[in-house]
Amino acid sequence: MTQNLWGLRMLKRAYDIGPISIINRMTSGRGVGTSMGRNRPAVAGRTATSLEDGASQHLALIILVGLLLAGAILRIANLLLEASLWEDEIFSVALAESPLADLFLTGLRFDTHPPLYYVQLHFWGAIANSDRWYILNSTLLSIVSVVVIFECCRRIYDERVGLWAAAIQSLMPLQLFFAENVRMYPMFAILAITLWYVLQTIVRHGASSRARLFAVACLGVATTLTHGLGFFVTFFIFLHALIQFYGQTSRRNAIFLVGSYVPVALTAIYPLVIGAIRRTEGIAVFDVPTIGIHLTMTLLGPEFPWPTVAGLVALPLLVFVPLVEPRARMLCGMLVLLPLFTLFGISVLFKPVFIYRTIGLFLPFLAIAMALCADTAFRRKARMPRVWISAMILTMLAGGVNYTINFEKRGYREIVTELKTASSENDVILAGSPSVFWAVTRYLDGDHTRRSALEVQPPVRDGMLRVKQKLEDLGATSLGLFGQTDHIRIADRTVYPFFAGEPASKLPAFWVLNPAEGGCASIGEDGSRYHVVNEISASSQRAIQCRRSGL
């Protein structure tokens, strides 16, 4: 039976490309020449049109390749211009340089994100440990994400869509920001795009093989374990594919696809539980100017002019054409707009999560939707859509250049270097958080000595104190989850990872990095007895020296 069906399909294929196909081409005037004189002008006209179309395609190809090169150049420029790490990056490096077991425990202790990205960075940091080396990790991953989006779109659609998607992904200003930050966003983009691709392959084939289902489950789990909201993104990617898949195939195949999501849903328990007990960043109230700022940073990049309104204007302009283009409509609606509004609803009603970085998780799918529109517009020579896509890409390019020129990282290298020069041996330095503490120890120690991020911690209180006591009762103190000491001696200075009121009250003077409002008076109950005698600043960071009054 199988052989007979195969034979029938081959006969149908031969029939389709046989005489009927040739006759259709002859009668429609495509692909077949003729000696009849009345047809020669038409052939000549078609030849001229073909040459014109070919030249136009070559020009479009050159422009797209130029845009890709522009994105690569901007990434390399950002890597070379700024090599200092800011607070979240210091956190990433501190985890990466910890022993592998401590890496997992530090994530549980301090972070809202799962550990997969930090594991990758741990092995990257085994080769070298300079700031620029760690930033290079994100830069290379960002470039790989551009290659991945090209290849996935080429396979699902065609090369032109792939080039458009790659060019747009390459030029998006927030992707440039991610490319020079030692955080998980470029790695997340690679995993999310690949997951989407495998699911789209299943949808297009109308069936799900075991290999593809296994790949989907693995990619879904990996995406979920890379970012605290990875489970949120994977849910919408699966939902988008399931809606496409359902009705095209049997219920059995749809059930198999749902089954591949089960391990992803189970993995999501980890970030959901951690996120529920940790403080998160984002908009907590309906505040239009703040919403505008985050949309501007997402769509047009940090430091873009008129941030409170630019993003509110850019969002409808960017999604309008994809919503009216049939090929892009569902993709834009399911993987851009619906997650955006859902994220905002969760942020206002339950827990703050609506921030430019989390909105940016869905940017690759906006790039693909825009690429589909651009491909259709340039194939059909539709004037207004071509003007739209050209204007949007030029705006993104302008935003990327503006970001590269004007954005300044709030890195810690400069301020700690100044602090090391201004302070004296045996001085005490108070850092207000573990990340700031890790920054001080990293840059005070010129050799970048590797140490566990769990080793030095501030005292715990409230809920964490109860957790610590329970662990002690269970005999689990050997894990070192709450640290071995509350300070460290480094470069002949004593550094605390918190505003240590009790130790400070016994000192004649001390330094405070990034003090709270109130300066010296904010340090413990006896802070009012101190006054500022020295102040330094660098890269938007500030340090003050407090001395006891009367000395």
One Martini backbone bead per residue (centre of mass of N, CA, C, O) as a GRO file, in nm:
protein
  551
    1MET     BB    1   0.059   0.062  -0.022
    2THR     BB    2   0.297   0.258   0.010
    3GLN     BB    3   0.406   0.221  -0.278
    4ASN     BB    4   0.153   0.315  -0.427
    5LEU     BB    5   0.143   0.602  -0.307
    6TRP     BB    6   0.419   0.682  -0.410
    7GLY     BB    7   0.354   0.645  -0.710
    8LEU     BB    8   0.125   0.854  -0.724
    9ARG     BB    9   0.294   1.099  -0.639
   10MET     BB   10   0.494   1.083  -0.878
   11LEU     BB   11   0.284   1.113  -1.103
   12LYS     BB   12   0.181   1.390  -1.011
   13ARG     BB   13   0.453   1.536  -1.035
   14ALA     BB   14   0.494   1.480  -1.338
   15TYR     BB   15   0.233   1.614  -1.428
   16ASP     BB   16   0.292   1.901  -1.312
   17ILE     BB   17   0.580   1.920  -1.489
   18GLY     BB   18   0.459   1.881  -1.754
   19PRO     BB   19   0.263   1.970  -2.013
   20ILE     BB   20   0.071   2.152  -1.852
   21SER     BB   21   0.287   2.343  -1.747
   22ILE     BB   22   0.389   2.436  -2.024
   23ILE     BB   23   0.123   2.547  -2.131
   24ASN     BB   24   0.080   2.756  -1.909
   25ARG     BB   25   0.338   2.917  -1.973
   26MET     BB   26   0.270   2.985  -2.267
   27THR     BB   27  -0.008   3.130  -2.215
   28SER     BB   28   0.131   3.332  -1.990
   29GLY     BB   29   0.432   3.417  -2.075
   30ARG     BB   30   0.627   3.203  -1.909
   31GLY     BB   31   0.950   3.062  -1.973
   32VAL     BB   32   0.858   3.073  -2.294
   33GLY     BB   33   0.942   3.086  -2.606
   34THR     BB   34   0.898   3.247  -2.945
   35SER     BB   35   0.871   3.297  -3.309
   36MET     BB   36   0.653   3.493  -3.280
   37GLY     BB   37   0.643   3.825  -3.346
   38ARG     BB   38   0.417   3.926  -3.136
   39ASN     BB   39   0.605   3.829  -2.877
   40ARG     BB   40   0.874   3.994  -2.866
   41PRO     BB   41   0.807   4.253  -2.707
   42ALA     BB   42   0.725   4.105  -2.449
   43VAL     BB   43   0.997   3.972  -2.400
   44ALA     BB   44   1.157   4.234  -2.383
   45GLY     BB   45   0.998   4.352  -2.147
   46ARG     BB   46   1.053   4.120  -1.954
   47THR     BB   47   1.359   4.147  -1.958
   48ALA     BB   48   1.374   4.431  -1.845
   49THR     BB   49   1.221   4.369  -1.585
   50SER     BB   50   1.413   4.150  -1.486
   51LEU     BB   51   1.662   4.331  -1.468
   52GLU     BB   52   1.539   4.533  -1.270
   53ASP     BB   53   1.476   4.328  -1.047
   54GLY     BB   54   1.767   4.231  -1.012
   55ALA     BB   55   1.887   4.504  -0.928
   56SER     BB   56   1.699   4.546  -0.685
   57GLN     BB   57   1.789   4.290  -0.532
   58HIS     BB   58   2.087   4.364  -0.508
   59LEU     BB   59   2.044   4.625  -0.351
   60ALA     BB   60   1.895   4.498  -0.110
   61LEU     BB   61   2.128   4.310  -0.032
   62ILE     BB   62   2.338   4.529   0.025
   63ILE     BB   63   2.178   4.675   0.246
   64LEU     BB   64   2.146   4.436   0.442
   65VAL     BB   65   2.447   4.382   0.479
   66GLY     BB   66   2.507   4.668   0.584
   67LEU     BB   67   2.328   4.643   0.839
   68LEU     BB   68   2.479   4.406   0.961
   69LEU     BB   69   2.752   4.553   0.982
   70ALA     BB   70   2.653   4.780   1.164
   71GLY     BB   71   2.580   4.600   1.403
   72ALA     BB   72   2.865   4.481   1.442
   73ILE     BB   73   3.018   4.749   1.483
   74LEU     BB   74   2.859   4.845   1.733
   75ARG     BB   75   2.940   4.609   1.911
   76ILE     BB   76   3.247   4.647   1.899
   77ALA     BB   77   3.253   4.937   2.001
   78ASN     BB   78   3.127   4.878   2.280
   79LEU     BB   79   3.348   4.682   2.370
   80LEU     BB   80   3.591   4.894   2.343
   81LEU     BB   81   3.480   5.143   2.511
   82GLU     BB   82   3.336   4.945   2.735
   83ALA     BB   83   3.474   4.756   3.040
   84SER     BB   84   3.272   4.805   3.259
   85LEU     BB   85   3.094   4.711   3.551
   86TRP     BB   86   2.786   4.666   3.671
   87GLU     BB   87   2.587   4.542   3.905
   88ASP     BB   88   2.465   4.294   3.747
   89GLU     BB   89   2.740   4.204   3.632
   90ILE     BB   90   2.878   4.148   3.898
   91PHE     BB   91   2.691   3.924   3.975
   92SER     BB   92   2.757   3.733   3.742
   93VAL     BB   93   3.063   3.709   3.803
   94ALA     BB   94   3.044   3.605   4.094
   95LEU     BB   95   2.905   3.342   4.016
   96ALA     BB   96   3.107   3.240   3.796
   97GLU     BB   97   3.360   3.243   4.019
   98SER     BB   98   3.232   3.021   4.154
   99PRO     BB   99   3.173   2.745   4.260
  100LEU     BB  100   2.939   2.544   4.136
  101ALA     BB  101   2.780   2.494   4.396
  102ASP     BB  102   2.772   2.799   4.484
  103LEU     BB  103   2.618   2.902   4.245
  104PHE     BB  104   2.345   2.774   4.315
  105LEU     BB  105   2.323   2.892   4.605
  106THR     BB  106   2.338   3.193   4.526
  107GLY     BB  107   2.086   3.196   4.357
  108LEU     BB  108   1.897   3.119   4.592
  109ARG     BB  109   1.984   3.359   4.783
  110PHE     BB  110   1.968   3.628   4.554
  111ASP     BB  111   1.802   3.532   4.301
  112THR     BB  112   1.554   3.528   4.018
  113HIS     BB  113   1.738   3.344   3.850
  114PRO     BB  114   1.835   3.097   3.691
  115PRO     BB  115   2.155   2.907   3.630
  116LEU     BB  116   2.242   2.854   3.327
  117TYR     BB  117   2.403   3.107   3.251
  118TYR     BB  118   2.617   3.086   3.480
  119VAL     BB  119   2.738   2.822   3.385
  120GLN     BB  120   2.841   2.922   3.117
  121LEU     BB  121   3.016   3.154   3.247
  122HIS     BB  122   3.199   2.976   3.418
  123PHE     BB  123   3.349   2.844   3.171
  124TRP     BB  124   3.438   3.106   3.043
  125GLY     BB  125   3.601   3.210   3.307
  126ALA     BB  126   3.828   2.981   3.293
  127ILE     BB  127   4.008   3.138   3.082
  128ALA     BB  128   3.909   3.428   3.184
  129ASN     BB  129   3.866   3.764   3.395
  130SER     BB  130   3.798   4.001   3.240
  131ASP     BB  131   3.577   4.231   3.153
  132ARG     BB  132   3.599   4.200   2.843
  133TRP     BB  133   3.561   3.894   2.837
  134TYR     BB  134   3.271   3.892   2.947
  135ILE     BB  135   3.147   4.078   2.730
  136LEU     BB  136   3.219   3.898   2.487
  137ASN     BB  137   3.010   3.685   2.541
  138SER     BB  138   2.763   3.866   2.466
  139THR     BB  139   2.854   3.955   2.186
  140LEU     BB  140   2.867   3.672   2.057
  141LEU     BB  141   2.575   3.588   2.124
  142SER     BB  142   2.445   3.817   1.962
  143ILE     BB  143   2.557   3.732   1.688
  144VAL     BB  144   2.435   3.449   1.693
  145SER     BB  145   2.137   3.543   1.700
  146VAL     BB  146   2.146   3.656   1.412
  147VAL     BB  147   2.212   3.388   1.273
  148VAL     BB  148   1.970   3.227   1.382
  149ILE     BB  149   1.739   3.403   1.265
  150PHE     BB  150   1.819   3.359   0.976
  151GLU     BB  151   1.809   3.047   0.959
  152CYS     BB  152   1.519   3.005   1.058
  153CYS     BB  153   1.381   3.188   0.841
  154ARG     BB  154   1.493   3.043   0.595
  155ARG     BB  155   1.352   2.768   0.658
  156ILE     BB  156   1.056   2.875   0.689
  157TYR     BB  157   1.083   3.066   0.441
  158ASP     BB  158   1.348   3.265   0.345
  159GLU     BB  159   1.623   3.453   0.276
  160ARG     BB  160   1.493   3.733   0.286
  161VAL     BB  161   1.365   3.709   0.564
  162GLY     BB  162   1.629   3.644   0.708
  163LEU     BB  163   1.771   3.914   0.645
  164TRP     BB  164   1.567   4.101   0.773
  165ALA     BB  165   1.572   3.983   1.058
  166ALA     BB  166   1.876   4.021   1.105
  167ALA     BB  167   1.888   4.327   1.062
  168ILE     BB  168   1.689   4.405   1.285
  169GLN     BB  169   1.825   4.257   1.520
  170SER     BB  170   2.101   4.408   1.487
  171LEU     BB  171   1.966   4.719   1.527
  172MET     BB  172   1.850   4.692   1.791
  173PRO     BB  173   1.923   4.877   2.061
  174LEU     BB  174   1.876   4.665   2.291
  175GLN     BB  175   2.069   4.455   2.166
  176LEU     BB  176   2.318   4.630   2.213
  177PHE     BB  177   2.292   4.636   2.518
  178PHE     BB  178   2.307   4.327   2.560
  179ALA     BB  179   2.595   4.292   2.416
  180GLU     BB  180   2.735   4.472   2.679
  181ASN     BB  181   2.605   4.262   2.886
  182VAL     BB  182   2.642   4.050   3.170
  183ARG     BB  183   2.387   3.872   3.050
  184MET     BB  184   2.113   3.650   2.936
  185TYR     BB  185   1.979   3.764   2.666
  186PRO     BB  186   2.128   3.640   2.419
  187MET     BB  187   2.088   3.346   2.504
  188PHE     BB  188   1.782   3.358   2.513
  189ALA     BB  189   1.734   3.426   2.215
  190ILE     BB  190   1.845   3.166   2.098
  191LEU     BB  191   1.647   2.971   2.239
  192ALA     BB  192   1.374   3.100   2.152
  193ILE     BB  193   1.415   3.083   1.846
  194THR     BB  194   1.463   2.775   1.832
  195LEU     BB  195   1.197   2.691   1.953
  196TRP     BB  196   1.019   2.823   1.741
  197TYR     BB  197   1.131   2.667   1.499
  198VAL     BB  198   1.057   2.377   1.580
  199LEU     BB  199   0.754   2.432   1.605
  200GLN     BB  200   0.717   2.528   1.310
  201THR     BB  201   0.803   2.262   1.184
  202ILE     BB  202   0.571   2.098   1.299
  203VAL     BB  203   0.343   2.264   1.175
  204ARG     BB  204   0.428   2.227   0.872
  205HIS     BB  205   0.417   1.902   0.884
  206GLY     BB  206   0.171   1.801   1.080
  207ALA     BB  207   0.397   1.665   1.266
  208SER     BB  208   0.546   1.469   1.549
  209SER     BB  209   0.838   1.379   1.627
  210ARG     BB  210   1.044   1.262   1.863
  211ALA     BB  211   1.283   1.450   1.811
  212ARG     BB  212   1.122   1.717   1.819
  213LEU     BB  213   0.996   1.683   2.098
  214PHE     BB  214   1.264   1.665   2.248
  215ALA     BB  215   1.372   1.941   2.156
  216VAL     BB  216   1.144   2.109   2.274
  217ALA     BB  217   1.181   2.028   2.570
  218CYS     BB  218   1.477   2.117   2.600
  219LEU     BB  219   1.441   2.414   2.510
  220GLY     BB  220   1.224   2.489   2.717
  221VAL     BB  221   1.397   2.434   2.968
  222ALA     BB  222   1.635   2.620   2.896
  223THR     BB  223   1.471   2.883   2.879
  224THR     BB  224   1.357   2.869   3.171
  225LEU     BB  225   1.672   2.852   3.298
  226THR     BB  226   1.770   3.159   3.203
  227HIS     BB  227   1.503   3.309   3.306
  228GLY     BB  228   1.260   3.425   3.517
  229LEU     BB  229   1.064   3.460   3.233
  230GLY     BB  230   1.086   3.203   3.054
  231PHE     BB  231   0.809   3.067   3.106
  232PHE     BB  232   0.645   3.295   2.969
  233VAL     BB  233   0.761   3.268   2.683
  234THR     BB  234   0.713   2.964   2.633
  235PHE     BB  235   0.409   2.970   2.653
  236PHE     BB  236   0.361   3.149   2.396
  237ILE     BB  237   0.508   2.969   2.194
  238PHE     BB  238   0.327   2.723   2.237
  239LEU     BB  239   0.052   2.855   2.189
  240HIS     BB  240   0.103   2.943   1.900
  241ALA     BB  241   0.153   2.654   1.789
  242LEU     BB  242  -0.113   2.517   1.883
  243ILE     BB  243  -0.308   2.695   1.722
  244GLN     BB  244  -0.188   2.613   1.449
  245PHE     BB  245  -0.206   2.296   1.485
  246TYR     BB  246  -0.488   2.308   1.544
  247GLY     BB  247  -0.673   2.165   1.271
  248GLN     BB  248  -0.421   2.033   1.093
  249THR     BB  249  -0.455   1.788   1.288
  250SER     BB  250  -0.454   1.559   1.506
  251ARG     BB  251  -0.518   1.511   1.836
  252ARG     BB  252  -0.268   1.339   1.893
  253ASN     BB  253  -0.052   1.548   1.810
  254ALA     BB  254  -0.143   1.767   2.009
  255ILE     BB  255  -0.088   1.601   2.263
  256PHE     BB  256   0.214   1.567   2.218
  257LEU     BB  257   0.277   1.870   2.234
  258VAL     BB  258   0.173   1.907   2.521
  259GLY     BB  259   0.364   1.693   2.646
  260SER     BB  260   0.631   1.863   2.586
  261TYR     BB  261   0.541   2.084   2.811
  262VAL     BB  262   0.557   1.950   3.089
  263PRO     BB  263   0.862   1.989   3.168
  264VAL     BB  264   0.840   2.296   3.151
  265ALA     BB  265   0.627   2.338   3.372
  266LEU     BB  266   0.795   2.207   3.599
  267THR     BB  267   1.038   2.404   3.575
  268ALA     BB  268   0.867   2.668   3.646
  269ILE     BB  269   0.862   2.640   3.955
  270TYR     BB  270   1.125   2.770   4.028
  271PRO     BB  271   1.081   3.074   3.930
  272LEU     BB  272   0.808   3.108   4.076
  273VAL     BB  273   0.906   3.077   4.367
  274ILE     BB  274   1.136   3.282   4.365
  275GLY     BB  275   0.962   3.525   4.261
  276ALA     BB  276   0.761   3.530   4.507
  277ILE     BB  277   1.006   3.602   4.733
  278ARG     BB  278   1.114   3.821   4.554
  279ARG     BB  279   1.231   4.110   4.453
  280THR     BB  280   1.104   4.316   4.193
  281GLU     BB  281   1.106   4.476   3.882
  282GLY     BB  282   0.878   4.752   3.810
  283ILE     BB  283   0.564   4.830   3.733
  284ALA     BB  284   0.287   4.908   3.976
  285VAL     BB  285   0.154   5.141   3.806
  286PHE     BB  286  -0.042   5.365   3.623
  287ASP     BB  287   0.223   5.518   3.433
  288VAL     BB  288   0.272   5.672   3.147
  289PRO     BB  289   0.565   5.786   3.149
  290THR     BB  290   0.698   5.518   3.242
  291ILE     BB  291   0.600   5.349   3.011
  292GLY     BB  292   0.738   5.517   2.793
  293ILE     BB  293   1.029   5.469   2.884
  294HIS     BB  294   1.032   5.157   2.848
  295LEU     BB  295   0.954   5.160   2.547
  296THR     BB  296   1.190   5.326   2.450
  297MET     BB  297   1.417   5.136   2.545
  298THR     BB  298   1.315   4.893   2.379
  299LEU     BB  299   1.276   5.031   2.077
  300LEU     BB  300   1.516   5.290   2.091
  301GLY     BB  301   1.671   5.316   2.346
  302PRO     BB  302   1.888   5.446   2.530
  303GLU     BB  303   1.887   5.800   2.522
  304PHE     BB  304   1.635   5.877   2.394
  305PRO     BB  305   1.445   6.108   2.295
  306TRP     BB  306   1.161   6.159   2.452
  307PRO     BB  307   1.085   5.905   2.652
  308THR     BB  308   0.775   5.945   2.742
  309VAL     BB  309   0.671   5.935   2.412
  310ALA     BB  310   0.828   5.767   2.199
  311GLY     BB  311   0.721   5.477   2.274
  312LEU     BB  312   0.413   5.538   2.234
  313VAL     BB  313   0.459   5.590   1.926
  314ALA     BB  314   0.627   5.338   1.829
  315LEU     BB  315   0.445   5.095   1.879
  316PRO     BB  316   0.216   5.140   1.663
  317LEU     BB  317   0.414   5.174   1.424
  318LEU     BB  318   0.544   4.882   1.443
  319VAL     BB  319   0.253   4.703   1.452
  320PHE     BB  320   0.056   4.780   1.226
  321VAL     BB  321   0.158   4.628   0.973
  322PRO     BB  322   0.173   4.339   1.097
  323LEU     BB  323  -0.146   4.335   1.156
  324VAL     BB  324  -0.217   4.359   0.827
  325GLU     BB  325  -0.031   4.121   0.776
  326PRO     BB  326  -0.100   3.796   0.736
  327ARG     BB  327   0.184   3.661   0.807
  328ALA     BB  328   0.223   3.856   1.086
  329ARG     BB  329  -0.026   3.876   1.273
  330MET     BB  330  -0.004   3.634   1.471
  331LEU     BB  331   0.283   3.678   1.567
  332CYS     BB  332   0.242   3.965   1.681
  333GLY     BB  333   0.003   3.901   1.871
  334MET     BB  334   0.124   3.641   2.035
  335LEU     BB  335   0.457   3.755   2.061
  336VAL     BB  336   0.389   4.069   2.155
  337LEU     BB  337   0.114   4.193   2.255
  338LEU     BB  338   0.001   3.986   2.456
  339PRO     BB  339   0.251   3.979   2.645
  340LEU     BB  340   0.260   4.279   2.706
  341PHE     BB  341  -0.024   4.304   2.846
  342THR     BB  342   0.018   4.078   3.049
  343LEU     BB  343   0.265   4.194   3.191
  344PHE     BB  344   0.123   4.452   3.284
  345GLY     BB  345  -0.101   4.320   3.451
  346ILE     BB  346   0.083   4.174   3.652
  347SER     BB  347   0.236   4.429   3.752
  348VAL     BB  348  -0.021   4.582   3.868
  349LEU     BB  349  -0.175   4.334   4.027
  350PHE     BB  350   0.089   4.168   4.157
  351LYS     BB  351   0.394   4.198   4.008
  352PRO     BB  352   0.680   4.355   3.931
  353VAL     BB  353   0.778   4.317   3.556
  354PHE     BB  354   0.756   4.587   3.396
  355ILE     BB  355   1.033   4.608   3.180
  356TYR     BB  356   1.256   4.652   2.936
  357ARG     BB  357   1.389   4.368   2.968
  358THR     BB  358   1.124   4.194   2.947
  359ILE     BB  359   1.018   4.304   2.682
  360GLY     BB  360   1.285   4.221   2.519
  361LEU     BB  361   1.224   3.908   2.494
  362PHE     BB  362   1.025   3.973   2.221
  363LEU     BB  363   1.194   4.105   1.986
  364PRO     BB  364   1.249   3.876   1.777
  365PHE     BB  365   0.941   3.867   1.686
  366LEU     BB  366   0.931   4.150   1.576
  367ALA     BB  367   1.148   4.107   1.363
  368ILE     BB  368   0.994   3.889   1.205
  369ALA     BB  369   0.738   4.051   1.143
  370MET     BB  370   0.886   4.278   0.991
  371ALA     BB  371   1.016   4.094   0.777
  372LEU     BB  372   0.754   4.001   0.641
  373CYS     BB  373   0.668   4.284   0.555
  374ALA     BB  374   0.917   4.362   0.391
  375ASP     BB  375   0.905   4.134   0.185
  376THR     BB  376   0.625   4.200   0.072
  377ALA     BB  377   0.673   4.498  -0.007
  378PHE     BB  378   0.921   4.439  -0.209
  379ARG     BB  379   0.778   4.238  -0.395
  380ARG     BB  380   0.515   4.436  -0.455
  381LYS     BB  381   0.586   4.739  -0.450
  382ALA     BB  382   0.491   4.881  -0.186
  383ARG     BB  383   0.517   5.193  -0.091
  384MET     BB  384   0.429   5.237   0.208
  385PRO     BB  385   0.562   4.988   0.339
  386ARG     BB  386   0.848   5.075   0.247
  387VAL     BB  387   0.855   5.334   0.405
  388TRP     BB  388   0.808   5.213   0.680
  389ILE     BB  389   1.054   5.018   0.701
  390SER     BB  390   1.268   5.232   0.648
  391ALA     BB  391   1.199   5.417   0.887
  392MET     BB  392   1.236   5.207   1.115
  393ILE     BB  393   1.533   5.131   1.056
  394LEU     BB  394   1.650   5.418   1.076
  395THR     BB  395   1.561   5.460   1.369
  396MET     BB  396   1.723   5.227   1.487
  397LEU     BB  397   1.996   5.322   1.391
  398ALA     BB  398   1.985   5.589   1.545
  399GLY     BB  399   1.949   5.460   1.825
  400GLY     BB  400   2.219   5.302   1.821
  401VAL     BB  401   2.408   5.543   1.785
  402ASN     BB  402   2.308   5.704   2.027
  403TYR     BB  403   2.382   5.492   2.236
  404THR     BB  404   2.689   5.471   2.177
  405ILE     BB  405   2.747   5.778   2.240
  406ASN     BB  406   2.562   5.838   2.525
  407PHE     BB  407   2.609   5.589   2.682
  408GLU     BB  408   2.668   5.526   3.040
  409LYS     BB  409   2.810   5.334   3.247
  410ARG     BB  410   2.773   5.225   3.595
  411GLY     BB  411   3.059   5.165   3.678
  412TYR     BB  412   3.318   5.050   3.927
  413ARG     BB  413   3.615   5.089   3.858
  414GLU     BB  414   3.654   5.399   3.896
  415ILE     BB  415   3.555   5.434   4.192
  416VAL     BB  416   3.751   5.226   4.321
  417THR     BB  417   4.009   5.361   4.230
  418GLU     BB  418   3.953   5.626   4.381
  419LEU     BB  419   3.919   5.494   4.660
  420LYS     BB  420   4.205   5.375   4.680
  421THR     BB  421   4.345   5.654   4.670
  422ALA     BB  422   4.183   5.808   4.908
  423SER     BB  423   4.248   5.588   5.085
  424SER     BB  424   4.364   5.401   5.359
  425GLU     BB  425   4.508   5.210   5.554
  426ASN     BB  426   4.261   5.048   5.748
  427ASP     BB  427   4.015   5.110   5.616
  428VAL     BB  428   3.660   5.144   5.599
  429ILE     BB  429   3.415   4.975   5.391
  430LEU     BB  430   3.080   5.045   5.280
  431ALA     BB  431   2.843   4.827   5.139
  432GLY     BB  432   2.493   4.806   5.045
  433SER     BB  433   2.564   4.532   4.881
  434PRO     BB  434   2.673   4.253   4.737
  435SER     BB  435   2.741   4.377   4.457
  436VAL     BB  436   2.912   4.612   4.565
  437PHE     BB  437   3.108   4.437   4.717
  438TRP     BB  438   3.214   4.277   4.469
  439ALA     BB  439   3.326   4.529   4.330
  440VAL     BB  440   3.532   4.614   4.542
  441THR     BB  441   3.694   4.345   4.551
  442ARG     BB  442   3.766   4.331   4.250
  443TYR     BB  443   3.919   4.628   4.230
  444LEU     BB  444   4.110   4.610   4.473
  445ASP     BB  445   4.183   4.340   4.339
  446GLY     BB  446   4.407   4.317   4.085
  447ASP     BB  447   4.397   3.982   4.052
  448HIS     BB  448   4.117   3.853   4.068
  449THR     BB  449   4.029   3.677   4.296
  450ARG     BB  450   3.885   3.385   4.354
  451ARG     BB  451   3.551   3.362   4.501
  452SER     BB  452   3.296   3.307   4.692
  453ALA     BB  453   2.977   3.451   4.713
  454LEU     BB  454   2.920   3.317   5.011
  455GLU     BB  455   3.142   3.399   5.216
  456VAL     BB  456   3.023   3.702   5.222
  457GLN     BB  457   2.770   3.832   5.454
  458PRO     BB  458   2.507   3.959   5.569
  459PRO     BB  459   2.292   3.980   5.794
  460VAL     BB  460   2.006   3.829   5.892
  461ARG     BB  461   1.641   3.865   5.861
  462ASP     BB  462   1.355   3.754   5.942
  463GLY     BB  463   1.287   3.517   5.720
  464MET     BB  464   1.587   3.433   5.684
  465LEU     BB  465   1.638   3.370   5.980
  466ARG     BB  466   1.442   3.130   5.992
  467VAL     BB  467   1.581   2.962   5.777
  468LYS     BB  468   1.852   2.940   5.919
  469GLN     BB  469   1.748   2.796   6.175
  470LYS     BB  470   1.639   2.544   6.029
  471LEU     BB  471   1.910   2.456   5.907
  472GLU     BB  472   2.053   2.423   6.177
  473ASP     BB  473   1.857   2.203   6.285
  474LEU     BB  474   1.938   2.011   6.025
  475GLY     BB  475   2.257   2.044   5.968
  476ALA     BB  476   2.307   2.274   5.704
  477THR     BB  477   2.559   2.472   5.752
  478SER     BB  478   2.776   2.353   5.546
  479LEU     BB  479   2.670   2.506   5.289
  480GLY     BB  480   2.693   2.830   5.330
  481LEU     BB  481   2.434   3.013   5.261
  482PHE     BB  482   2.517   3.253   5.501
  483GLY     BB  483   2.804   3.233   5.547
  484GLN     BB  484   3.120   3.305   5.737
  485THR     BB  485   3.113   3.624   5.707
  486ASP     BB  486   3.086   4.008   5.726
  487HIS     BB  487   3.393   4.026   5.613
  488ILE     BB  488   3.690   4.174   5.449
  489ARG     BB  489   4.039   4.147   5.372
  490ILE     BB  490   4.161   4.403   5.140
  491ALA     BB  491   4.411   4.596   5.056
  492ASP     BB  492   4.418   4.696   5.367
  493ARG     BB  493   4.103   4.655   5.384
  494THR     BB  494   3.774   4.687   5.519
  495VAL     BB  495   3.483   4.499   5.404
  496TYR     BB  496   3.135   4.558   5.378
  497PRO     BB  497   2.802   4.429   5.262
  498PHE     BB  498   2.706   4.676   5.450
  499PHE     BB  499   2.551   4.906   5.663
  500ALA     BB  500   2.747   4.904   5.943
  501GLY     BB  501   2.651   5.027   6.237
  502GLU     BB  502   2.810   4.881   6.462
  503PRO     BB  503   3.104   4.903   6.358
  504ALA     BB  504   3.097   5.212   6.294
  505SER     BB  505   3.048   5.322   6.593
  506LYS     BB  506   3.371   5.240   6.664
  507LEU     BB  507   3.461   5.455   6.459
  508PRO     BB  508   3.616   5.746   6.341
  509ALA     BB  509   3.609   5.619   6.038
  510PHE     BB  510   3.451   5.597   5.701
  511TRP     BB  511   3.334   5.438   5.409
  512VAL     BB  512   3.080   5.512   5.147
  513LEU     BB  513   2.906   5.339   4.899
  514ASN     BB  514   2.639   5.460   4.794
  515PRO     BB  515   2.463   5.632   4.971
  516ALA     BB  516   2.210   5.715   5.135
  517GLU     BB  517   1.988   5.918   5.223
  518GLY     BB  518   2.191   6.125   5.450
  519GLY     BB  519   2.444   5.965   5.456
  520CYS     BB  520   2.589   5.931   5.753
  521ALA     BB  521   2.304   5.928   5.907
  522SER     BB  522   2.223   5.630   5.777
  523ILE     BB  523   2.436   5.493   5.979
  524GLY     BB  524   2.271   5.405   6.196
  525GLU     BB  525   2.210   5.542   6.511
  526ASP     BB  526   2.508   5.704   6.506
  527GLY     BB  527   2.519   5.881   6.238
  528SER     BB  528   2.483   6.178   6.356
  529ARG     BB  529   2.797   6.185   6.458
  530TYR     BB  530   2.851   6.226   6.155
  531HIS     BB  531   3.064   6.359   5.888
  532VAL     BB  532   3.158   6.496   5.593
  533VAL     BB  533   3.511   6.498   5.455
  534ASN     BB  534   3.463   6.324   5.183
  535GLU     BB  535   3.437   6.325   4.811
  536ILE     BB  536   3.354   6.097   4.544
  537SER     BB  537   3.341   6.055   4.173
  538ALA     BB  538   3.224   5.802   3.921
  539SER     BB  539   3.019   5.691   3.693
  540SER     BB  540   2.768   5.775   3.887
  541GLN     BB  541   2.937   5.739   4.140
  542ARG     BB  542   2.956   5.731   4.514
  543ALA     BB  543   3.177   5.860   4.779
  544ILE     BB  544   3.213   5.870   5.140
  545GLN     BB  545   3.353   6.033   5.427
  546CYS     BB  546   3.328   5.950   5.768
  547ARG     BB  547   3.331   6.154   6.067
  548ARG     BB  548   3.364   6.214   6.382
  549SER     BB  549   3.262   6.433   6.583
  550GLY     BB  550   3.550   6.618   6.717
  551LEU     BB  551   3.808   6.505   6.526
   0.00000   0.00000   0.00000
